[in-house]
Amino acid sequence: MQVFQLIAIGVSLLVSVVAIALFVRAAARIVGVLRLGQPILGRRDSPGARWSMMARETLGHTRMLQWTLVGIAHWFVFVAFGALFFTLLTAYGQLFDAEFALPLIGHWIVYEWLSEAIAWLGLISILGLLGYRLTHRPAGELGRRSRFFGSRMWQAYYVELTILGIVVCVLLLRGLEYALGNGSALHFPLTFFLGEAFAGLSTGTLETLVHLLAMTKILISMAWFGVLAANLTMGVAWHRFTAWPNIWFKRHADGSTSLGDLPPMNVGGKALDFADLDDLDEDAALGVGKVEDFSWKGLLDFTTCTECGRCQSQCPAWNTEKPLSPKLLVMGLREHAYAKAPLLQADDPAKAPAAAVKEAERPLIGDEAAYGVIDPDVLWSCTSCGACVQQCPVDIEHVDHIVDMRRYQVLVESNFPAELNSLFKGLETKGNPWNMAQNARMDWAKNLPFEVKQVGSEVEDLTGVEYLFWVGCAGAYEDRAKKTTQAVAELLHTAGVDFAVLGDGETCSGDPARRAGNEFVFSMLAEQNAEVLREAKATKVVATCAHCFNTLKNEYSQLGVELDVVHHTQLLNRLVREGRLTPVAAEASVASRTITYHDPCYLGRHNKVYEPPRELLSVIPNTAFTEMPRNSERSFCCGAGGARMWMEEKIGQRINVNRTAEAVATGADQIAVGCPFCRVMLSDGLIAQQAQGEAREEVEVLDVAQMLLAAVKREPVASVAAEPSAQEAADPASVTATTAVGALAGTTPAETGGSEPQLAPHDQSPGPRQPAEQDEYAAAQGDDSATPGPVHSAHTPSSQATPWDGSPVDSDAAAPTQPDPEERPDTAR
């Protein structure tokens, strides 16, 4: 052996032993930190489904591909990182023999072709990802609009350059192998030209170059292990190992995102029953007050964060200049957990490192003066919309962790925004967030032209009744939401659906209390409703409020109440498809109107209901539909979720104004919604826009049900017969029949008032609504016109409530603040 070859062997083996030992030690330290977390419920069920789900998400990159081009590039890098491990083994062999090849497969043409193709695709992809990161770095005007704002860029650059260096070494080694005469170009289809560049070099020189590149490849790889060992919180690198278990242990074994239901409060690995509250140990944590109160899965979440910033780019709080970034929140908790861990692991706390002792003195929730880990403004800015969870490629459960911290602040510290006092009081004493009288829950039905059956009055229970109509607090008390309730009731009555309501037997579902962290009030309300639902023998429920829909559908099963719950847009869409509701065309003189639709977070992201509302809107005659840029899975929140509807929005731009500006910018005449919370927020945002002259006065916010009702109640248009010609008079069969299309197809003259209906074509260009059409909608719905008023009026059920914080609307904040267009993933439509 040559001297250089001996040096290469010695250096490579020594560095490898040290690096791998450090890496194994670091992995053990990470496991030790995870073991500090609390037990958690239900993460080992259905192991077969979990293995299948993990394979789909990792090998198939199903979540990464939400950002298509970046996802494809990452997939090739992912494959290269794994598949080219065999080239690392080859490099060790090449230290001893420059012509070494792996046994059995080393000269197999399939392996050679695949390895070269993967290497080149990996090279192109890593250059693309490196270029993307460089062009989207948080510098200059991009600043916090970059999803990499706050990420530790050097770590990402280091990982990308490491992969780049390894792939280059692989390709050059293949070229040198060709130059040494280890096969024809058929065995080196994509690197033979590199080998030809080495033509003319002696065999000894070529072998020395092989030893050099093999050593270089090994040193680059081992340096990577060493850097990981020195940086336990380097999620951009460690996620290559931690993402697999993090995905396997996600909340739902079927692979669905950790949205919809919130897990019950976890105490010692068991769901807390408030009836047993007095039996708990004194040190039992209600929620999360210290980092070690998080479950081990929570600590694994923090460890796995790649700092990619997808969550940050979609967060409504971050995009309206608020301090909450889901990414930065997770990063802060990770740094705190690993800094505090040595104290928690020490046998004698007095001998723990001083840095760990100092870190332990920090409150988990505290402002800058208290040197808190998480600022209260960060914690309470969350709307629980789920955009972060939807976007996360490694299944971090941000919303669960935020609610757990809120639970501790509410139940133990009694430290929460002052506005929530009125919410909690109303829920506890009156069963609704507006503190309204319980006996007023049926006021919405007083002026309907038919009787609405109430359980315990007109019917004893729901036996024989098809649906329980869950009205909800907003639907019973809030003026605008009442119109939705009335519209749904009238449509169900028209379609012949047998339904009943609970009336004053209904109380708040508990959603605002639970998302605000008051698990005690949620439990009280939910148990009360559960008892009523059992006594009423409820099985099928229709709800207009997306929050009630989600809670009844996904969370009441935690109380042993199993219900078949549908949203009103789902049921109404089915009734239209079955022909039990028939939208009627307007007169030809009535101009077409343009509609855009806002996806409620708790209907869309949390429950994957996207198409029924759109299908309903598509059958309303004389309309054209246009999507907002942010729609479906990437819809922007209205700002009401997470109990934010009852909290003042003092920082940055108002979320509802941001979303309303986006809707207005589409040129739509009507903004359709499917949730009363969204309607309040967008209506108030529209009022602000109109007051500033930034939206046409004709624009209005309506529930999908109201739009459908107006079309169903519209009088059919009679066709005007022309004077028949002599031929037509002699042969009536020669006259071409008028054909009904769309929702009226298949109807007879008798079914449409004795005349053939005529549907006006959909006008694809937005235009102002004509006065005749405005009058028609006003007659069908009651005047819901927007007059200058508050930006957000959730504190009272009246649409004429006073401004919720009295602050003026900043006209400069009307235009929606969105991430850099290059930062946004492909839209679903």
C-alpha positions in Angstrom: 0.0 0.0 0.0 1.1 3.5 -0.7 1.6 6.0 2.2 -1.3 8.1 1.2 -3.6 5.1 1.1 -2.5 4.1 4.6 -3.2 7.7 5.8 -6.6 7.7 4.1 -7.5 4.4 5.8 -6.3 5.5 9.2 -8.0 8.9 9.2 -11.3 7.6 7.7 -11.6 4.7 10.2 -10.6 6.8 13.2 -13.0 9.6 12.4 -15.8 7.1 11.7 -15.4 5.4 15.0 -15.4 8.7 16.9 -18.3 10.2 14.9 -20.5 7.2 15.2 -19.8 6.9 19.0 -20.7 10.6 19.4 -23.9 10.1 17.3 -25.0 7.1 19.3 -24.4 9.0 22.6 -26.4 12.0 21.3 -29.3 9.7 20.2 -29.4 8.3 23.7 -29.5 11.8 25.2 -32.5 12.6 23.0 -34.3 9.5 24.1 -33.5 10.6 27.7 -35.1 13.9 27.1 -38.2 12.3 25.6 -38.5 10.1 28.6 -39.0 13.2 30.8 -42.4 13.7 29.1 -45.7 12.5 30.5 -47.6 9.3 29.4 -50.1 9.8 26.6 -53.3 8.1 25.5 -53.9 6.0 22.5 -50.7 6.2 20.4 -50.2 2.5 19.9 -53.5 1.3 18.6 -53.8 -0.3 15.1 -50.1 -1.0 14.6 -50.7 -2.3 11.1 -52.5 0.8 10.0 -49.8 2.9 11.6 -47.0 1.1 9.7 -48.9 1.6 6.5 -49.6 5.2 7.2 -46.0 5.9 8.0 -44.8 4.2 4.8 -47.3 6.4 2.8 -46.2 9.6 4.4 -42.5 9.0 4.3 -41.9 7.0 1.1 -44.7 8.7 -0.7 -44.0 12.2 0.6 -47.8 12.7 0.7 -47.5 15.7 3.1 -44.4 17.2 1.6 -46.1 17.3 -1.8 -48.6 19.9 -0.6 -45.8 22.2 -2.0 -45.5 20.4 -5.3 -42.1 21.5 -6.7 -40.3 21.6 -3.4 -41.9 18.3 -2.5 -40.7 16.6 -5.6 -37.1 18.0 -5.1 -37.1 16.9 -1.5 -38.3 13.4 -2.5 -35.3 12.9 -4.8 -32.9 14.1 -2.1 -34.7 11.8 0.4 -34.2 8.8 -1.9 -30.6 9.8 -2.7 -29.8 10.2 1.0 -31.1 6.6 1.7 -30.2 4.8 -1.5 -26.7 6.2 -1.7 -25.8 4.8 1.7 -24.6 1.8 -0.4 -22.1 4.2 -2.0 -20.7 5.0 1.5 -20.1 1.3 2.0 -18.4 1.2 -1.4 -16.2 4.1 -0.3 -14.9 2.1 2.7 -14.0 -0.7 0.4 -12.3 1.7 -2.1 -9.9 2.8 0.7 -8.4 -0.7 0.5 -9.0 -1.5 -3.2 -9.6 1.3 -5.7 -11.6 -1.2 -7.9 -13.8 -2.5 -5.1 -17.5 -3.1 -5.8 -20.2 -4.4 -3.5 -20.6 -8.1 -3.7 -23.5 -9.4 -5.8 -24.9 -6.0 -6.8 -21.8 -3.9 -7.4 -21.6 -4.6 -11.1 -25.3 -5.4 -11.6 -26.3 -3.1 -14.4 -29.7 -2.3 -12.8 -28.0 -1.1 -9.6 -25.4 0.9 -11.6 -28.1 2.7 -13.7 -30.3 3.4 -10.6 -27.4 4.7 -8.5 -26.2 7.1 -11.2 -29.8 8.3 -12.0 -30.5 8.9 -8.3 -27.2 10.7 -7.9 -27.8 13.1 -10.7 -31.4 13.7 -9.7 -30.3 14.2 -6.2 -27.7 16.7 -7.4 -30.2 18.7 -9.4 -32.7 18.6 -6.6 -30.3 19.7 -3.8 -29.1 22.6 -6.0 -32.7 23.6 -6.5 -33.5 23.5 -2.8 -30.3 25.4 -2.0 -31.2 28.0 -4.6 -34.8 28.2 -3.2 -33.5 28.8 0.3 -31.0 31.5 -0.9 -33.7 33.4 -2.9 -36.2 33.2 -0.1 -34.0 34.0 2.8 -35.5 36.5 5.3 -33.6 39.5 4.1 -34.5 42.9 2.8 -38.1 43.6 2.0 -39.1 39.9 2.3 -38.3 39.9 6.1 -40.9 38.1 8.1 -42.9 37.2 5.0 -40.3 34.6 4.3 -41.2 31.2 5.8 -37.5 30.9 6.8 -37.8 33.9 9.1 -36.4 32.8 12.5 -35.0 29.6 11.2 -31.3 28.9 11.8 -30.1 29.2 8.3 -26.6 28.0 8.8 -27.9 24.6 9.9 -30.0 24.2 6.7 -27.1 25.4 4.5 -24.8 22.9 6.2 -27.1 20.0 5.6 -27.7 20.9 2.0 -24.0 21.4 1.3 -23.2 18.1 3.0 -25.6 16.3 0.6 -24.2 18.2 -2.3 -20.7 17.3 -1.4 -21.6 13.6 -1.0 -23.4 13.4 -4.3 -20.5 15.1 -6.2 -18.1 12.6 -4.6 -20.3 9.7 -5.8 -20.4 10.9 -9.4 -16.7 11.6 -9.5 -15.9 8.2 -8.1 -18.1 6.6 -10.7 -16.1 8.5 -13.4 -12.8 7.3 -11.9 -14.1 3.7 -11.9 -14.8 4.0 -15.6 -11.4 5.5 -16.2 -9.8 2.5 -14.5 -11.5 0.2 -17.0 -14.1 -1.3 -14.7 -16.7 -1.7 -17.5 -18.0 -0.2 -20.7 -20.2 2.9 -21.0 -23.2 0.6 -20.7 -22.3 0.2 -17.1 -21.7 3.9 -16.6 -24.5 5.5 -18.6 -24.5 8.9 -16.9 -20.8 9.2 -15.8 -18.7 7.8 -18.6 -18.1 11.3 -19.9 -16.6 12.2 -16.5 -14.3 9.2 -16.8 -13.2 10.3 -20.2 -12.1 13.6 -18.7 -9.5 11.6 -16.7 -8.1 9.9 -19.8 -4.4 10.0 -20.0 -3.8 9.7 -16.2 -1.8 6.7 -15.0 -3.4 3.9 -13.2 -1.5 4.8 -10.0 -2.8 8.4 -10.2 -6.3 7.2 -10.8 -6.2 4.9 -7.8 -4.8 7.7 -5.6 -7.7 9.9 -6.7 -10.1 7.1 -5.8 -8.6 6.8 -2.3 -8.8 10.6 -1.9 -12.4 10.9 -3.0 -13.4 7.9 -0.9 -11.8 9.5 2.2 -13.4 12.8 1.4 -16.9 11.3 1.1 -16.4 9.4 4.4 -15.1 12.5 6.2 -18.1 14.6 4.9 -20.5 12.0 6.1 -18.8 11.5 9.5 -18.6 15.3 10.0 -22.3 15.4 9.6 -22.8 12.8 12.3 -20.4 14.8 14.5 -22.3 18.1 14.0 -25.6 16.4 14.8 -24.1 15.0 18.0 -23.0 18.5 19.1 -26.5 20.0 18.3 -29.3 18.0 19.7 -31.9 20.6 18.7 -30.8 20.6 15.0 -34.1 19.5 13.8 -33.3 20.2 10.1 -30.9 17.2 10.4 -32.3 15.1 13.2 -35.7 14.8 11.6 -34.2 12.3 9.2 -34.3 9.9 12.2 -37.1 11.3 14.4 -39.7 12.0 11.7 -40.4 8.2 11.3 -41.5 7.6 14.9 -43.2 11.1 15.1 -45.4 10.1 12.2 -46.0 6.6 13.5 -47.2 7.9 16.8 -49.4 10.7 15.4 -52.9 11.0 16.9 -54.9 9.2 14.2 -53.7 5.8 13.0 -55.6 6.3 9.7 -53.2 9.1 8.8 -55.7 12.0 9.1 -54.3 15.2 10.5 -54.4 15.8 14.3 -57.4 18.2 13.9 -61.1 18.0 14.6 -61.3 16.8 18.1 -59.1 18.0 20.9 -57.8 15.2 23.2 -59.2 15.2 26.7 -57.0 16.6 29.5 -54.3 14.1 30.2 -53.2 13.5 33.8 -50.8 10.6 34.4 -51.6 9.0 31.1 -55.4 8.9 31.7 -58.2 11.2 30.6 -59.2 13.5 33.5 -62.7 13.0 34.9 -63.6 16.2 36.8 -65.7 14.2 39.2 -62.4 12.7 40.5 -60.7 16.0 40.8 -60.4 15.9 44.6 -58.6 12.5 44.3 -55.7 13.9 42.2 -52.3 14.3 43.7 -51.3 17.8 44.7 -48.6 18.0 42.1 -50.8 16.7 39.3 -50.7 19.2 36.4 -53.9 20.4 34.9 -52.6 21.2 31.4 -49.0 22.2 30.8 -47.4 24.6 33.2 -43.8 23.4 32.8 -42.0 21.9 29.8 -41.9 18.5 31.5 -45.7 18.5 31.7 -45.8 17.9 28.0 -46.3 14.3 26.9 -43.3 12.5 25.5 -45.0 12.8 22.1 -45.0 16.6 22.6 -41.3 16.5 23.2 -40.8 14.3 20.2 -42.8 16.9 18.2 -40.4 19.7 19.3 -37.4 17.6 18.5 -38.6 16.7 15.0 -39.3 20.3 13.8 -37.3 20.9 10.6 -37.8 24.7 10.8 -39.1 24.6 7.3 -41.7 27.4 8.2 -44.6 26.0 6.2 -46.8 26.4 9.3 -45.5 30.0 9.7 -46.3 30.9 6.1 -50.0 29.9 6.5 -50.6 31.1 10.1 -53.3 33.9 10.2 -51.8 35.4 13.3 -48.3 35.6 11.8 -49.7 36.9 8.5 -51.4 39.8 10.3 -48.2 41.0 12.2 -48.9 39.2 15.5 -46.1 37.5 17.5 -47.4 34.0 17.1 -45.4 31.8 14.7 -46.1 28.1 15.2 -42.6 27.3 14.1 -40.9 29.8 16.5 -43.2 28.5 19.3 -42.1 24.9 18.8 -38.4 26.0 18.4 -38.6 27.9 21.7 -40.1 25.0 23.5 -37.4 22.7 22.1 -34.5 24.9 23.2 -36.0 25.2 26.6 -36.6 21.5 27.0 -33.1 20.5 26.1 -31.5 23.3 28.2 -33.5 22.3 31.3 -33.2 18.6 30.8 -29.8 18.2 32.7 -31.5 19.5 35.9 -34.5 17.2 35.5 -32.2 14.2 34.9 -29.7 15.0 37.7 -29.7 12.6 40.7 -28.7 15.5 42.8 -30.2 18.9 41.6 -27.5 20.7 43.5 -24.9 19.3 41.2 -26.8 20.1 38.0 -25.1 22.5 35.5 -25.6 26.2 36.3 -27.1 26.8 32.9 -29.8 24.2 33.4 -30.7 25.6 36.8 -31.0 29.1 35.4 -33.1 27.8 32.5 -35.4 26.1 35.0 -36.2 29.4 36.7 -37.9 30.7 33.5 -41.7 30.6 33.6 -43.1 28.6 30.7 -45.6 31.5 30.0 -44.3 35.0 30.7 -43.7 38.3 29.1 -40.3 39.7 28.3 -39.9 41.2 31.8 -40.4 37.8 33.3 -38.1 36.1 30.8 -40.8 33.7 29.9 -40.3 31.0 27.3 -43.6 31.8 25.6 -45.0 35.3 25.6 -48.7 35.5 26.6 -49.5 37.4 23.4 -48.1 34.4 21.5 -50.2 31.9 23.4 -53.5 33.8 23.1 -53.1 34.9 19.4 -53.9 31.4 18.2 -57.3 30.9 16.4 -56.9 27.1 16.4 -57.6 27.2 12.7 -55.3 24.2 12.1 -53.4 25.7 9.2 -50.1 24.8 10.9 -51.1 21.2 11.5 -52.4 20.9 8.0 -49.1 22.1 6.5 -46.6 20.3 8.8 -44.8 17.6 6.8 -43.8 15.8 10.0 -47.1 15.8 11.8 -46.4 18.2 14.7 -49.6 18.8 16.7 -49.3 22.6 17.4 -52.9 23.2 18.3 -52.9 20.5 21.0 -49.8 21.9 22.6 -51.2 25.5 22.6 -54.5 24.4 24.2 -52.7 22.4 26.8 -50.7 25.5 27.8 -54.0 27.5 27.9 -55.6 24.9 30.1 -52.9 25.4 32.8 -53.2 29.2 32.5 -57.0 29.1 32.9 -57.5 26.3 35.4 -54.4 26.8 37.6 -53.0 30.2 37.1 -56.3 32.0 36.4 -54.2 34.1 34.0 -56.0 34.8 30.8 -57.3 37.7 28.7 -59.8 39.7 30.7 -62.4 39.6 27.9 -62.8 35.8 28.5 -64.4 36.5 32.0 -67.7 37.5 30.3 -67.5 34.4 28.0 -66.9 32.0 30.9 -69.6 33.7 33.0 -72.2 33.5 30.3 -71.4 29.8 29.6 -71.5 28.9 33.2 -74.6 30.8 34.2 -76.7 31.0 31.0 -75.3 28.3 28.8 -74.3 30.6 26.0 -71.4 33.0 25.4 -73.7 36.1 25.1 -75.2 35.7 28.5 -78.7 35.7 27.0 -81.8 34.2 28.6 -82.3 30.5 28.0 -86.0 30.9 27.3 -85.2 33.1 24.3 -83.6 30.2 22.4 -86.8 29.7 20.3 -87.3 33.4 19.4 -85.9 32.8 15.9 -88.8 30.6 15.0 -91.7 32.9 16.0 -92.3 34.4 12.6 -91.9 31.3 10.5 -95.0 30.3 8.5 -94.9 26.8 10.0 -94.5 25.2 13.4 -91.0 24.0 14.5 -91.3 20.9 16.6 -89.5 21.0 19.9 -88.4 18.0 21.9 -90.4 17.8 25.1 -93.2 19.9 23.7 -94.5 18.9 20.3 -92.7 15.6 20.4 -91.6 13.6 23.4 -88.3 12.5 21.9 -86.7 12.0 18.5 -88.0 8.5 17.8 -89.5 8.7 14.4 -88.0 12.2 13.7 -85.4 12.1 11.0 -83.1 14.9 12.2 -82.4 16.9 15.3 -81.6 20.4 14.1 -78.9 21.7 16.4 -79.4 25.5 16.3 -76.4 26.6 18.4 -76.0 29.7 20.4 -75.2 32.0 17.5 -78.1 30.6 15.5 -80.5 31.3 18.4 -79.3 34.7 19.6 -77.1 36.5 17.0 -79.3 38.5 14.6 -77.4 37.6 11.4 -77.1 34.0 12.3 -80.8 33.8 13.0 -81.5 34.4 9.4 -79.4 31.3 8.6 -81.3 29.3 11.1 -84.6 30.4 9.6 -83.4 29.7 6.1 -82.3 26.2 7.0 -85.5 25.4 8.8 -87.6 26.7 5.9 -85.6 24.7 3.4 -85.9 21.5 5.5 -89.6 22.1 5.7 -89.9 22.7 2.0 -88.0 19.5 1.3 -90.3 17.5 3.6 -87.5 16.7 6.1 -89.0 15.8 9.5 -86.9 17.6 12.1 -87.1 18.9 15.6 -85.1 21.1 17.9 -84.2 21.0 21.5 -85.2 24.6 22.1 -84.4 25.7 25.7 -83.1 22.2 26.3 -80.1 23.0 24.2 -77.0 24.7 25.7 -73.6 25.7 24.2 -71.7 22.8 22.8 -68.7 24.0 24.8 -66.3 24.7 21.9 -65.4 28.3 22.9 -64.6 27.1 26.5 -62.5 24.2 25.4 -60.5 26.1 22.8 -59.9 28.9 25.4 -58.5 26.3 27.8 -61.4 26.1 30.2 -61.8 22.3 30.2 -63.9 22.4 33.4 -66.7 24.6 31.8 -66.5 22.5 28.6 -67.0 19.3 30.6 -69.9 20.8 32.5 -71.7 22.0 29.2 -70.9 18.8 27.3 -72.1 16.5 30.1 -75.4 18.5 30.3 -75.9 18.2 26.5 -74.9 14.6 26.5 -77.6 13.8 29.0 -80.2 15.8 27.0 -79.2 14.0 23.8 -79.5 10.6 25.4 -82.9 11.4 26.8 -84.0 12.8 23.5 -82.8 9.6 21.8 -80.8 11.7 19.2 -79.0 9.8 16.5 -78.9 12.1 13.4 -78.0 15.8 13.8 -77.7 18.7 11.4 -75.9 21.8 12.5 -75.3 25.2 10.9 -72.4 26.2 13.1 -69.1 24.7 12.0 -67.8 24.7 15.7 -70.9 22.9 17.0 -70.7 20.5 14.1 -67.1 19.7 14.9 -67.7 19.3 18.7 -70.8 17.2 18.4 -69.3 15.0 15.6 -65.8 14.5 17.0 -65.7 15.3 20.7 -69.0 14.1 22.3 -67.9 10.5 21.6 -65.4 11.1 24.4 -68.5 11.3 26.6 -70.0 8.1 25.2 -72.5 9.9 22.8 -72.3 8.6 19.3 -74.0 10.8 16.7 -74.3 11.0 13.0 -73.7 14.7 12.5 -73.9 16.5 9.1 -73.4 20.1 8.3 -76.3 22.0 6.8 -74.5 22.4 3.5 -74.0 18.7 3.2 -77.7 17.9 3.9 -79.0 20.7 1.7 -76.7 19.6 -1.2 -78.1 16.1 -0.8 -81.7 17.4 -0.9 -81.0 19.4 -4.1 -79.3 16.3 -5.8 -82.4 14.2 -4.8 -84.7 16.8 -6.4 -86.4 17.7 -3.1 -85.2 21.3 -3.4 -85.2 23.1 -6.8 -83.5 26.4 -7.4 -85.4 28.6 -9.9 -83.8 30.9 -12.4 -84.4 34.7 -12.2 -85.8 36.8 -14.9 -83.6 37.4 -17.9 -83.5 41.1 -17.0 -81.8 40.3 -13.7 -78.0 40.4 -14.1 -75.8 37.6 -13.1 -73.9 37.9 -9.8 -70.5 36.6 -8.8 -70.1 34.6 -5.6 -67.0 33.7 -3.7 -66.9 31.2 -0.9 -65.0 31.3 2.4 -64.1 27.9 3.9 -64.8 27.8 7.7 -61.7 26.3 9.3 -63.8 23.9 11.5 -65.8 22.7 8.5 -62.9 22.5 6.0 -59.5 21.8 7.5 -60.8 20.2 10.7 -63.4 18.0 8.9 -62.5 18.0 5.2 -65.8 19.2 4.0 -65.0 21.3 1.0 -67.2 20.3 -1.9 -70.8 20.3 -0.7 -71.0 24.1 -0.2 -69.4 24.6 -3.6 -71.7 22.1 -5.2 -74.7 24.0 -3.7 -73.4 27.3 -5.0 -72.9 25.8 -8.5 -76.6 25.0 -8.9 -77.9 28.5 -7.9 -79.0 30.0 -11.2 -77.7 33.3 -12.6 -74.4 33.1 -10.7 -70.7 32.7 -11.5 -68.4 31.3 -8.9 -64.9 32.6 -8.2 -62.3 31.3 -5.7 -60.2 33.4 -3.4 -56.5 32.8 -3.8 -56.4 31.1 -0.4 -59.1 28.4 -0.4 -59.9 24.9 0.6 -57.0 23.3 2.6 -55.2 26.7 2.5 -58.1 28.9 3.3 -57.4 31.9 5.5 -59.1 32.0 8.9 -61.8 34.6 9.6 -60.2 35.1 13.1 -63.1 33.8 15.3 -61.8 30.4 16.3 -59.9 29.5 19.5 -62.3 31.7 21.4 -60.7 34.7 19.6 -64.2 35.9 18.7 -64.5 37.1 22.3 -61.1 38.6 22.7 -59.8 42.0 21.6 -57.4 42.0 18.6 -54.9 44.7 19.6 -51.8 43.7 17.7 -51.3 44.0 14.0 -54.0 43.9 11.3 -57.4 42.4 12.1 -57.6 38.9 10.7 -61.2 39.4 9.6 -60.3 42.6 7.7 -57.4 40.7 5.9 -59.7 37.9 4.8 -62.5 40.3 3.8 -60.2 42.3 1.7 -59.2 39.1 -0.1 -62.8 38.3 -0.8 -63.6 41.8 -2.0 -60.6 41.7 -4.3 -62.2 38.8 -6.3 -64.9 41.2 -7.5 -67.6 39.0 -6.0 -71.0 40.5 -5.3 -71.7 38.0 -2.5 -69.4 36.4 0.0 -70.8 33.0 0.9 -70.1 31.4 4.3 -71.1 28.2 6.1 -70.6 29.2 9.7 -72.2 31.9 11.9 -68.8 32.8 13.4 -67.4 33.4 9.9 -70.5 35.4 9.0 -70.0 37.8 12.0 -66.3 38.3 11.3 -66.6 38.8 7.6 -69.7 41.0 7.8 -67.9 43.2 10.3 -64.8 43.2 8.1 -67.0 44.2 5.1 -68.6 47.0 7.0 -65.1 48.3 7.7 -64.1 48.0 4.1 -67.3 49.8 2.9 -66.8 52.6 5.5 -63.4 53.2 4.1 -64.7 53.1 0.5 -62.7 50.0 -0.3 -65.7 47.8 -1.0 -68.8 48.4 -3.1 -72.0 49.0 -1.1 -73.7 46.2 -3.0 -71.4 43.5 -1.7 -72.9 41.4 1.1 -72.1 38.4 3.2 -74.7 35.6 3.2 -74.8 32.0 4.4 -75.1 29.4 1.6 -78.5 28.4 3.0 -79.8 31.9 2.5 -78.7 32.0 -1.1 -80.3 28.6 -1.8 -83.6 29.7 -0.1 -83.8 32.8 -2.2 -83.4 30.7 -5.4 -85.9 28.1 -4.2 -88.6 30.6 -3.3 -88.2 32.6 -6.5 -91.2 32.5 -8.8 -90.6 30.4 -12.0 -90.0 32.5 -15.1 -92.8 31.9 -17.7 -91.6 31.4 -21.2 -93.1 33.9 -23.7 -94.4 32.1 -26.8 -93.7 33.7 -30.2 -96.4 34.0 -32.8 -96.4 30.5 -34.5 -95.7 30.3 -38.2 -98.1 28.6 -40.6 -95.9 25.5 -40.6 -95.8 25.4 -36.8 -99.5 25.9 -36.5 -100.1 23.0 -38.9 -97.4 20.8 -37.2 -97.0 21.6 -33.5 -94.4 18.8 -33.3 -92.1 20.8 -35.5 -91.7 23.4 -32.7 -88.4 22.9 -30.8 -89.1 22.2 -27.1 -87.5 24.4 -24.5 -85.2 22.3 -22.3 -84.7 23.0 -18.6 -81.1 22.6 -17.5 -79.1 22.5 -14.3 -81.2 22.0 -11.1 -84.5 22.2 -13.0 -83.7 19.4 -15.5 -86.4 16.8 -15.4 -89.1 19.0 -14.0 -92.5 19.2 -15.6 -94.6 22.4 -16.1 -96.8 21.3 -13.3 -93.8 21.1 -11.0 -92.7 24.6 -11.9 -95.9 26.5 -11.7 -97.3 25.5 -15.0 -94.6 26.9 -17.3 -91.3 25.7 -18.6 -88.5 27.3 -16.6 -85.8 29.3 -18.4 -82.4 29.4 -16.9 -80.3 32.5 -17.7 -76.7 31.6 -18.6 -74.0 32.1 -16.0 -72.2 35.3 -16.6 -68.5 34.8 -16.1 -67.6 38.4 -15.6 -68.3 40.0 -12.2 -70.6 42.9 -12.1 -72.7 45.0 -9.7 -76.0 43.5 -8.6 -79.1 45.1 -10.1 -81.7 46.8 -7.8 -84.3 44.3 -8.8 -82.1 41.5 -7.6 -81.4 43.3 -4.4 -85.1 43.7 -3.7 -85.6 40.0 -4.4 -83.0 39.0 -1.9 -84.3 41.5 0.7 -87.8 40.1 0.3 -86.6 36.5 0.8 -84.1 37.1 3.6 -84.9 40.3 5.3 -82.6 43.3 4.7 -79.1 42.3 5.6 -77.4 45.3 4.1 -74.1 46.5 5.5 -74.1 49.8 7.2 -71.1 51.5 8.7 -70.4 50.0 12.1 -68.0 47.8 14.1 -65.2 45.8 12.7 -66.1 42.9 15.0 -69.3 42.7 17.0 -69.2 39.3 18.7 -69.8 40.6 22.2 -73.5 41.1 21.7 -75.9 39.1 19.5 -77.1 42.3 17.8 -75.6 43.1 14.4 -75.7 46.8 15.5 -73.4 46.2 18.5 -70.8 48.8 19.5 -67.2 48.3 18.3 -65.6 45.6 20.4 -62.6 47.7 21.4 -63.5 51.1 20.2 -60.4 51.4 18.0 -60.7 52.9 14.5 -60.0 50.8 11.5 -56.7 51.6 9.8 -57.4 52.1 6.1 -53.8 51.1 5.3 -54.5 47.7 6.8 -57.3 46.9 4.5 -55.3 45.1 1.8 -54.6 41.5 2.8 -51.1 40.9 4.0 -50.0 37.6 2.4 -46.8 35.7 2.2 -44.5 36.2 -0.7 -46.3 34.6 -3.7 -43.3 32.3 -4.2 -43.8 31.1 -0.6 -47.4 30.0 -1.1 -48.0 26.4 -2.1 -50.1 25.5 -5.1 -53.8 26.2 -4.6 -56.3 23.4 -4.7 -58.1 25.2 -7.5 
